């Protein structure tokens, strides 16, 4: 898989996963278009990158939680011949029971984690379609609360679940134009957002959240490289037939996905779907027999 010369846009690139992705892609020879709320922090975080002879990095400042800031960003980006868009930027949002959440914070979480990625897709897809050979890769970062309930994180969970559903829908709209759209479940990582969970405490976040967060903080083996590797895979030509999926960077054997038969790739494996009785026939048979 080669990223040499590919133009990759990453949002939320000044810290955490976004920063690690930027450094990883840079080391692989990619051109970077980096977006962050704090431009100085973004430049400081990535200071010292040594370019290959033709590499280039562009920095843009934008508060993705402010819908009025997005048109200005898009004006700079819409004519760039992007190979990949990585919607990584996210905020934790209010922590605690819904009725105790600040409503403005709740809405800002939806704006940052869901509406802004959708806006960027809507604005940048036309350039991907206008390429001599239409194509590209869009990667949306999923998160906790998508595949199972996440009490006390309603804004974050709702935004990320919406983003994954949007991912599957957009993938079908763009399938014939060879633009792939996938979501990545990155797994727990020692980021600023995780520190916010710990700071909130068990009374707001819940005992399970605190235990999980503290476990991740104390681990030496984190998922940054697995996520970066999966992004590289989904941007590269090897995954050209993979779209509309929600893929776990940690738990799924995504390195072998391109070896799957077409009917398997086009099935509902690695997607969000409603579970009905026929999906649990063996369980129900055992349950009913025990009654």
C-alpha positions as a printed Julia matrix, in Angstrom:
291×3 Matrix{Float64}:
   0.0     0.0     0.0
   1.45    3.36   -1.0
   0.34    6.79    0.16
   3.13    8.59   -1.7
   1.72   11.68   -3.35
  -1.82   11.18   -2.09
  -3.6    14.28   -0.81
  -5.24   13.54    2.54
  -7.39   15.92    4.56
  -7.54   15.29    8.33
  -9.74   17.23   10.72
  -8.84   17.55   14.39
  -5.17   17.12   13.54
  -3.54   19.06   16.39
  -3.66   16.35   19.06
  -4.67   12.8    19.89
  -5.48   10.47   17.03
  -5.5    13.24   14.43
  -1.93   14.19   15.27
  -0.81   10.55   15.11
  -2.54   10.06   11.75
  -0.87   13.17   10.34
   2.58   11.98   11.36
   1.9     8.45   10.08
   0.66    9.63    6.67
   3.54   12.09    6.4
   6.07    9.35    7.0
   4.36    7.4     4.2
   4.91   10.23    1.73
   1.43   11.78    1.62
   0.55   15.43    1.1
  -1.4    16.7     4.11
  -4.25   19.16    4.47
  -4.74   19.61    8.2
  -7.62   21.3     9.99
  -7.81   22.28   13.64
  -9.55   24.85   15.79
  -6.21   26.14   17.07
  -3.78   26.86   14.25
  -0.79   27.59   16.5
  -1.34   24.35   18.4
  -1.57   22.5    15.1
   1.73   23.88   13.83
   3.46   23.24   17.15
   2.19   19.67   17.31
   3.59   18.83   13.9
   6.76   20.91   14.1
   9.8    19.13   12.76
   8.19   17.1    10.01
  10.87   16.44    7.41
   9.38   16.43    3.93
  10.38   14.32    0.99
  11.31   16.33   -2.1
   7.73   16.89   -3.28
   5.75   16.7    -0.05
   3.54   19.55    1.07
   1.46   20.33    4.15
  -1.28   22.96    4.41
  -2.82   24.14    7.67
  -6.3    25.57    8.12
  -7.99   26.89   11.23
 -11.69   26.19   11.73
 -13.99   25.65   14.69
 -16.1    22.74   13.46
 -18.51   23.38   16.3
 -19.48   26.67   14.64
 -21.63   26.08   11.57
 -20.94   29.62   10.35
 -17.2    28.9    10.14
 -17.56   26.01    7.69
 -18.2    27.93    4.44
 -14.92   29.81    4.86
 -13.02   26.55    5.3
 -14.69   24.94    2.3
 -13.83   27.95    0.14
 -10.16   27.06    0.67
 -10.64   23.32    0.2
 -13.19   22.75   -2.53
 -10.74   22.94   -5.45
  -8.15   20.62   -3.9
  -7.84   17.31   -5.73
  -8.35   15.16   -2.63
  -7.62   11.46   -2.51
  -9.02   11.04    0.98
 -11.03   12.84    3.64
 -10.61   11.69    7.24
 -13.34   13.13    9.48
 -11.55   12.71   12.78
 -12.4    15.86   14.76
 -14.73   15.27   17.7
 -15.56   16.51   21.17
 -16.76   14.55   24.17
 -19.71   16.8    24.85
 -21.69   16.93   28.1
 -21.24   14.01   30.48
 -24.05   12.9    32.76
 -27.78   12.13   32.55
 -29.54   13.84   29.64
 -31.78   15.96   31.86
 -28.7    17.45   33.5
 -26.86   18.23   30.25
 -26.36   21.79   29.08
 -28.47   22.08   25.92
 -26.05   24.35   24.06
 -23.22   21.88   24.74
 -25.45   19.06   23.5
 -26.15   20.87   20.23
 -22.49   21.79   19.77
 -21.58   18.1    20.09
 -24.03   17.2    17.33
 -22.65   20.02   15.19
 -19.01   19.03   15.7
 -19.31   15.25   15.6
 -22.08   14.81   13.03
 -23.17   17.86   11.05
 -19.66   19.15   10.29
 -18.45   15.83    8.81
 -21.64   15.68    6.73
 -21.09   19.26    5.57
 -17.52   18.51    4.53
 -18.59   15.42    2.61
 -21.3    17.38    0.81
 -18.85   20.15   -0.08
 -15.86   18.03   -1.11
 -17.46   15.09   -2.92
 -18.01   17.14   -6.11
 -14.24   17.57   -6.51
 -13.77   13.82   -6.14
 -16.43   13.26   -8.8
 -14.79   15.79  -11.13
 -11.46   13.97  -11.25
 -10.47   12.47  -14.64
 -11.05    9.11  -13.01
 -13.66    9.72  -10.29
 -12.78    8.14   -6.99
 -11.49    8.61   -3.49
 -11.92    7.48    0.07
 -13.92    9.05    2.9
 -13.26    7.79    6.42
 -15.5     8.77    9.32
 -14.39    8.03   12.88
 -17.0     6.23   14.94
 -16.94    6.0    18.74
 -18.49    4.71   21.92
 -22.25    4.43   22.03
 -22.73    3.36   18.4
 -23.0    -0.42   18.68
 -24.27   -0.48   22.27
 -25.87    2.04   24.64
 -23.53    4.43   26.42
 -25.36    5.99   29.36
 -24.3     9.5    30.37
 -22.85   10.26   26.93
 -26.07   10.8    24.99
 -24.87   13.64   22.75
 -21.65   11.89   21.76
 -23.37    8.54   21.19
 -26.21   10.04   19.16
 -23.82   12.03   16.96
 -21.55    9.06   16.26
 -24.46    6.7    15.58
 -25.84    9.24   13.12
 -22.45    9.5    11.46
 -22.21    5.73   10.99
 -25.7     5.58    9.49
 -24.82    8.48    7.21
 -21.65    6.63    6.19
 -23.62    3.61    4.99
 -26.1     5.76    3.07
 -23.48    7.92    1.37
 -21.52    4.8     0.45
 -24.47    3.54   -1.58
 -24.95    6.91   -3.26
 -21.31    7.0    -4.37
 -20.64    3.31   -5.0
 -20.97    3.58   -8.78
 -18.6     6.57   -8.82
 -15.87    4.58   -7.04
 -15.82    6.8    -3.97
 -15.58    4.6    -0.89
 -17.12    5.68    2.39
 -16.34    3.74    5.56
 -16.42    4.24    9.32
 -13.72    3.16   11.75
 -14.26    2.19   15.37
 -10.86    3.18   16.78
 -11.18    1.66   20.22
 -10.16    3.39   23.46
  -7.13    5.67   23.27
  -5.26    7.84   25.8
  -6.48   11.17   24.46
  -7.68   14.48   25.88
 -11.24   13.21   25.56
 -10.46   10.22   27.76
  -9.0    12.54   30.38
 -12.29   14.44   30.33
 -14.1    11.22   31.25
 -11.8    10.65   34.21
 -12.13   14.28   35.29
 -15.94   14.02   35.22
 -15.78   11.23   37.8
 -17.97    8.23   38.45
 -20.95   10.29   39.62
 -21.37   11.74   36.13
 -19.65    9.28   33.81
 -20.49    6.06   35.63
 -18.32    3.46   37.31
 -17.79    1.37   34.18
 -16.6     4.36   32.16
 -14.09    5.34   34.82
 -12.72    1.81   35.14
 -12.34    1.5    31.39
 -10.71    4.91   31.05
  -8.2     4.28   33.83
  -7.32    0.92   32.3
  -6.51    2.56   28.96
  -4.42    5.29   30.59
  -2.3     2.64   32.31
  -1.75    0.56   29.19
   1.39    0.84   27.11
  -0.11   -0.76   23.99
  -2.55    1.66   22.4
  -4.5     1.51   19.16
  -3.08    4.56   17.34
  -1.01    2.47   14.94
  -3.84    0.03   14.28
  -6.14    2.91   13.39
  -3.5     4.51   11.19
  -2.88    1.19    9.45
  -6.59    0.71    8.82
  -6.85    4.24    7.41
  -3.93    3.51    5.1
  -5.66    0.32    3.99
  -8.95    2.1     3.28
  -7.24    4.87    1.35
  -5.15    2.48   -0.74
  -6.22    0.7    -3.92
  -6.27   -2.67   -2.16
  -9.61   -1.78   -0.55
 -11.24   -0.43   -3.7
 -14.26   -2.74   -3.29
 -14.83   -2.06    0.41
 -17.45    0.57    1.19
 -20.29    1.22    3.61
 -18.64   -0.68    6.47
 -18.1    -0.02   10.17
 -14.73   -1.59   10.9
 -13.03   -2.06   14.25
  -9.36   -1.18   14.07
  -8.62   -3.48   17.01
 -10.88   -6.49   16.69
 -11.6    -7.03   12.98
  -9.18   -8.82   10.64
  -9.42   -5.99    8.14
  -6.08   -6.83    6.52
  -7.84   -9.74    4.79
 -11.05   -7.97    3.77
  -9.97   -7.61    0.15
  -9.73  -11.41   -0.07
 -13.43  -11.82    0.71
 -15.81  -12.88   -2.1
 -17.92  -10.06   -3.54
 -21.16  -11.44   -2.11
 -19.64  -11.35    1.38
 -18.28   -7.83    0.94
 -21.69   -6.65   -0.23
 -23.56   -8.33    2.63
 -24.52   -6.73    5.93
 -21.36   -7.97    7.64
 -19.58   -5.15    9.48
 -22.62   -2.87    9.39
 -25.3    -1.65   11.81
 -28.55   -3.55   11.34
 -31.75   -4.27   13.25
 -31.67   -7.74   14.81
 -34.84   -9.77   14.24
 -35.99  -13.18   15.43
 -34.57  -15.02   12.42
 -31.11  -13.7    13.32
 -31.37  -15.36   16.69
 -33.23  -18.53   15.72
 -30.95  -20.9    17.64
 -31.11  -18.78   20.78
 -34.89  -18.49   20.65
 -35.26  -22.21   20.05
 -33.2   -22.94   23.17
 -35.03  -20.27   25.18
 -38.49  -21.49   24.19
 -37.53  -25.1    24.85
 -36.47  -24.22   28.38
 -39.77  -22.55   29.27
